[in-house]
Amino acid sequence: MRKKIIAGNWKMNMTPSEARELCRTLLPLVKDADTEVVFCVPAIDIVPVAEEVKGTNIHVGAENLYFEDKGAYTGEISADMLLDSGVTHVIMGHSERRGYFHETDEDINRKLRKALEKGLTPIVCCGESLEQREQGICFDWVRMQIKIAFRGVSAEDAKRVVIAYEPIWAIGTGKTATAEQAQEVCKAIRDCIRELYGDDTAEAIRIQYGGSMNAGNCRELLAKPDIDGGLIGGASLKAEFAEIVNYNK
């Protein structure tokens, strides 16, 4: 059985003092969770959040990393910096990073390989726009993103990766893919991994759904056989996040 993983993507929200307060609100609500729980926070919040959750069941995630170890890369953060600050997980390839900051599939591949090399758990995002879905190329697009992201990654390392399927048209819009639509694409992602690596890796890898998952729809989504968790945006900034984490209780 694949353990469900619920990760909150705080995006560019929460000052360090606000982050501490949110941790104090959420910790007692999620301390007995059966799921793996991750707070993926802005870089400036990593240290205060790591201090607040130390000794608990909560993992700390970053929202990005750079694929070089050190150097003249002003504004970037390395894997070693994240590890030394208490980070265990890191998001990469989010559609907002791809769209606003022009990150390519090749960039994501380099980040993925660096995260695996350093022992971080990567959360690799993929997903299609509304136009791509309407054009009927959703599956081709997502398969391309997966194949490029995993280039040069071994089968054993691939098992450590979390994939987050996020239809771009459902991020921050209030629209949500139906449970059937989400399952259909998550199954296609697992089938793509099966083609690349075989059954063992395909059955081991965890696939999240992201895109306006909330307390009202999480149970239906998480009941689907190929959806192993959620990458939560807006709902991760309030107590509602605990209801998603405890969806099975």
Order of alpha helices (4+ residues) and beta strands (2+ residues): beta-alpha-beta-alpha-beta-alpha-beta-alpha-alpha-beta-alpha-alpha-alpha-beta-alpha-alpha-beta-alpha-beta-alpha
